[in-house]
Amino acid sequence: MKVLIIFIFFPTLLFSQDKEYLNIKKYEELSINKIYDLNTDLLHKYEHNNGKYKILYSFATWCSPCVEFIPTIINLQKKLSNTNIYVYGIETKTKRQAVYLDFFKNKNYQLPVFNLESKESSRRFKKYDKFLVDILGTKFNPKYIGLSKIIILDENFKVLFESNYNMNNDDIRTKIEQIVK
């Protein structure tokens, strides 16, 4: 019986991660060794968002266009560091958080990662759809869902830009630079 309990309990410890609600006042204090929960309510409450552009970047480690763009978004963040921008790397798969952390650590990527939280659904694309509907409102177009999406919000959470699958990395990078300069 003890062996059975160990076999059940030990894997649970390995794959469980505490959810951490962001109560940090400064974006610079975010750890790249944690994944934070995020939903639109939390995004609006974070004090460090005041007066800043928010760049939301949804990605997955198995998505090659997503992975190709990660260095671009990190370099843009560094290049535009004197402007008022915060970049949120958004992943949608709660059960793979360790994979995301290992991936970022192995690539030495310096970008805080957030997992979408939803009380309405635990299914990742339903969470993602709900997040997009909440952010984009009437601009939400289900034809352009998909990962490797960039959304830029101004300091009042107005959508300034939303990428779609027809855009290449250079187009997106140029658009980001035009908006936040």
Order of alpha helices (4+ residues) and beta strands (2+ residues): alpha-beta-alpha-beta-alpha-beta-alpha-beta-alpha-beta-beta-alpha
